[in-house]
């Protein structure tokens, strides 16, 4: 693919496509312009050239699987272990919550790869309003959610991944 992004156009010779920017398109409307000359030269040199005007990228929308809410950005971006811990430590009744958080984070019987999803699920279930109204938890006492379901779910997902990995390895050995 030949590129002249700074000039406002991009050529793909394999698909015979010319992608132009809005500015290039506007300037090519005047027959005396440099852009008009480039466009005419390319159309004469490449028969069947398709010209596409580039538009802006549509912003990505994120939809919550549990609630169905739509967000403009990923609501879990920057939701790290440290940020979760800092949020919990800022709460008035942080002792029980922090104890549960640390147990789930450092739980020895969970595989290392399954810890973050389990902790994140617990955190989101424990603090459903943490994005929209974080002060709610400062003024209201919250009961600690039972973590056994999150541990069990993480173990099941880890076992499923392990089985899939073993099946792939077995298929690879049989294929060779």
Buried (B, 14 or more C-beta within 10 A) or exposed (E): EEEEEEEBBBBBEEEEBBBBBEEBBEBBEEEEBEBBEBBEEBEEEBEEBEBEEBEEEEEEEEEEEEEEEEEEEEBBEEBEBEEBBEBBEEBEBBEEBBEBBBEBBEBEEBBEEBBBBBBBBBBBEBBEEBEEEEEEBEEEEBEEBEBEEBBEBBBEBBEEEEEEEEEEEEEEEEEE
